[in-house]
Amino acid sequence: MENREMAVPVRAAKIHYLYSLKHLFMKVALTGLFSFFLFLQVSAQEVQINEEPAVSDLFGTWVENNRAKPRISGWRVQIMSTTDRTQVESGRERFRQEHPDIPAAWLLEKPYYKLRVGAFRTKQEAMAFIAALEGWQGAYPARDNNIHPRDFLEQ
């Protein structure tokens, strides 16, 4: 009877020992696996791109053209339209005196000379400017696909 009573605690101790070894093995395995994936992520930072020479040439041409003539699509506010060039030039000078930090330029769309001011990325920005603009009745937002990036920075 004593052997049986003594065998139960020994058996429980062996089971506990095996369970703790299994638990320790799992911790070590998971830590190793995590370290392995972390190493893969850190060492896999290099990307090599193989492209056709025609694609490289086309991209190079595109970059050169955009550096030579940088243009952005956006909105301007048209504040005047007339067939008289001197009237649009005097309007531009008046606007520049009132708002020296906002770009103003006229363009000719025969037979009209149009005075457009500002440079806005969205129509909502142009509308907000119109709401704050005083002394220029009839101003409205006008789409412009030929805005120099410098005009956005001057405002």
C-alpha positions in Angstrom: 0.0 0.0 0.0 2.9 2.4 0.7 4.3 1.9 -2.8 0.9 2.9 -4.3 0.6 6.0 -2.2 4.2 7.0 -3.0 3.7 6.3 -6.7 0.8 8.8 -7.1 2.9 11.9 -6.1 5.9 10.7 -8.2 3.6 10.3 -11.2 2.1 13.7 -10.6 5.6 15.2 -10.4 6.6 13.6 -13.7 3.5 14.9 -15.4 4.1 18.4 -14.0 7.7 18.2 -15.1 6.8 17.1 -18.6 4.1 19.8 -18.9 6.6 22.5 -17.8 9.2 21.2 -20.4 6.5 21.3 -23.1 5.6 24.8 -22.0 9.3 25.9 -22.0 9.8 24.3 -25.5 6.8 26.2 -26.8 8.1 29.5 -25.5 11.6 29.0 -27.0 10.0 27.9 -30.3 7.7 30.9 -30.5 10.6 33.3 -29.6 12.8 31.7 -32.3 10.0 31.9 -34.9 9.3 35.5 -34.0 13.1 36.4 -34.3 13.3 34.6 -37.6 10.4 36.6 -39.1 11.8 39.8 -37.7 15.1 39.0 -39.4 13.4 38.3 -42.7 11.5 41.6 -42.5 14.7 43.6 -41.7 16.8 41.9 -44.4 14.1 42.0 -47.1 14.3 45.8 -47.6 16.0 45.8 -51.0 13.8 45.9 -54.2 15.1 45.6 -57.7 13.1 46.9 -60.6 13.7 45.6 -64.1 12.1 47.8 -66.7 12.2 48.0 -70.4 14.6 50.7 -71.8 11.7 52.3 -73.6 9.9 52.8 -70.3 13.0 54.4 -68.8 13.4 56.7 -71.8 9.7 57.7 -71.6 9.9 58.5 -67.9 13.1 60.5 -68.4 11.4 62.6 -71.1 8.4 63.1 -68.9 10.6 64.3 -66.0 12.6 66.7 -68.3 9.4 68.2 -69.7 7.9 68.8 -66.3 11.0 70.4 -65.0 11.2 72.7 -68.0 7.4 73.6 -68.0 5.9 72.7 -64.6 2.2 73.1 -64.7 -0.6 72.1 -62.3 -4.3 71.9 -62.8 -6.4 74.0 -60.4 -8.7 77.0 -60.1 -8.4 80.7 -60.4 -11.0 83.5 -59.8 -12.0 85.5 -62.9 -12.8 89.0 -61.7 -13.1 90.8 -65.1 -13.8 90.2 -68.8 -13.6 93.0 -71.4 -12.7 93.6 -75.0 -10.5 96.6 -73.9 -6.9 95.7 -73.1 -6.2 98.9 -71.2 -9.2 98.4 -69.0 -8.1 94.9 -68.0 -4.5 96.1 -67.4 -5.8 98.9 -65.1 -8.0 96.3 -63.3 -4.9 94.1 -62.7 -3.0 97.1 -61.2 -5.9 97.9 -59.0 -6.2 94.3 -57.8 -2.4 94.1 -57.2 -2.6 97.3 -55.0 -5.4 95.8 -53.0 -3.9 92.3 -52.8 -0.1 92.4 -53.4 0.5 88.8 -52.3 -2.0 87.2 -54.7 -1.0 86.5 -58.3 -3.0 88.3 -61.0 -2.7 87.9 -64.8 -4.9 88.5 -67.8 -5.3 86.3 -70.8 -6.7 86.8 -74.2 -9.5 84.6 -75.5 -10.6 86.5 -78.5 -12.3 88.9 -78.4 -12.1 89.1 -74.6 -9.4 89.9 -72.2 -9.9 88.0 -69.0 -8.4 89.0 -65.6 -7.9 85.9 -63.4 -6.4 86.0 -59.9 -5.2 83.6 -57.3 -4.3 79.9 -57.6 -6.4 77.3 -55.8 -6.3 73.6 -55.7 -10.1 73.1 -55.3 -13.2 75.0 -56.4 -14.2 75.3 -52.7 -11.0 77.2 -52.0 -11.8 79.6 -54.9 -15.4 80.0 -53.7 -14.1 80.9 -50.2 -11.8 83.5 -51.7 -14.7 85.0 -53.7 -16.8 85.3 -50.5 -14.0 87.3 -48.9 -13.3 89.4 -52.0 -14.8 92.9 -52.0 -15.3 95.4 -54.8 -15.2 92.8 -57.6 -18.9 92.0 -58.4 -19.5 89.1 -60.8 -16.3 87.2 -59.8 -16.5 83.4 -60.4 -14.2 80.4 -60.2 -12.6 79.4 -63.5 -10.8 76.1 -64.2 -7.1 76.5 -65.2 -4.9 73.6 -66.4 -1.8 75.8 -66.7 -1.0 77.0 -63.2 2.7 77.3 -62.2 3.5 75.7 -58.8 5.0 79.0 -57.7 1.6 80.6 -57.8 0.3 78.2 -55.1 3.2 79.2 -52.8 2.8 83.0 -53.2 -0.5 83.1 -51.4 
